[in-house]
Each structure stands twice: as structure tokens, then as C-alpha cells.
């Protein structure tokens, strides 16, 4: 029985390795296009040049600064077995490749991280959402699209159109958002303080 178990573990490890590389391959199909798409659209690079240089810099970024994100996805959310890893990588790779075939940009980071969170929910229920790293990730996913939209609108209106009204509007919205968040934190902190004092009595 032990040799069979060891052999099965080796087979699963090989399959997991293949699906992991397959997922990395799918990332190259989609994420490079997301990164250098504006350069090609602006006619700074051709499609061939964008694919080559974008791929090189994606690889360089992974080698230099990919470690921390890898540790977050690989260690800080949930632990999973080789079989679960195969399902995870295979699902992410399949979804991204299908989207790439149809020319649709899709964020592999969200696909993979969402799968990891889903796997954590299947194993530990809603407790996975109690982890600070998961809370932070979800907040970033919600905020980043709106922040990117606002900043892009503001910069194009300001730098290319000379529309200073857009700067005033976007800045006001951002300040109001920050002020609202600060107020909510202050109220929550005061409520907690009053609750603790009441409990002490």
C-alpha cells in the first residue's frame, strides 16, 4: 500500500506541475495584452513588439517582485492538497485560455485568488473571510477599478483636454470618500470604547 500511495503522490505532483505551468502559460496569453495594450493602441509598439517586450517585462517582474504575492496566494489564505491544487490551477488556466481565444481580457489574479478563497470556504466555511489578508484583497478588488476609472478620467481631462473642472470634481469625490471612511472608523472606535466601558461597569 505504501508504494502505491507514494506513486500516486508522485503522479499528482507531476500533474500539478503541468497544470501550474499551463496556468502560467494562460497568464502570458492574457496579462501581457492587458499590460501593453495601451502602447499598441497608441501606435508606440506593433502587436509583435508588444508581445515580445511585454512578455519579457512580465517575466522580469515575476522574477524580481513576484515572491510576496506568491507567498500570499500560496500560504496565507488556505492550505490545499495536490489534488486541490490541480483543480485550482486547471480551473484558472481553462477560464483564462477560453477568454483569450475569444480575445477577452480577464484578470488571472482575481480568478486564481477567488478560486483559493472558494476552496478555503469549502474546507473552513465562512471563517476564511475572517483572515485579514482576505479582507484586504476584497477591499482592493472593490476599490481599484473605481480608483483607476477616476484617475484615468481626471488625467485625460486635465492633461489632454485642459479641463480643470474634472480635477475639482474627482478630487472632491476622493476627499469625500476618505472623509467618510475616517468618520466611520472614528464612530466605530468610539462605539467600541463606550461598549468596553459599559462592560467594565
Residue pairs with C-beta under 8 A, 6 or more apart in sequence:
9 82
12 82
12 83
12 86
13 82
15 82
15 86
16 82
16 85
16 86
16 89
19 85
19 86
19 89
19 90
19 93
20 85
20 89
22 89
22 90
22 93
23 89
23 90
23 92
23 93
23 96
23 108
23 112
25 93
26 92
26 93
26 96
26 97
26 100
26 108
27 58
27 96
27 108
28 55
28 58
29 96
29 97
29 100
30 96
30 99
30 100
30 105
30 106
30 108
31 58
31 107
31 108
32 50
32 51
32 54
32 55
32 58
33 50
33 54
33 105
34 105
34 107
35 54
35 57
35 58
36 45
36 50
36 51
36 53
36 54
37 50
37 105
39 45
39 50
40 46
40 47
40 50
45 53
69 109
72 133
73 112
73 113
73 116
76 131
76 133
77 113
77 116
77 117
77 120
77 128
77 131
77 133
77 134
78 116
78 117
78 119
78 120
78 123
78 124
78 128
80 88
80 116
80 119
80 123
84 119
87 119
88 112
88 115
88 116
88 119
91 111
91 115
92 108
92 111
92 112
92 115
95 106
95 111
96 106
96 108
96 111
99 105
99 106
100 106
110 141
113 137
117 128
117 129
117 134
117 137
120 128
120 134
121 128
121 129
128 134
129 135
129 138
150 170
150 173
150 174
151 170
153 166
153 170
154 166
154 167
154 170
154 171
157 163
157 165
157 166
157 167
158 164
158 166
158 167
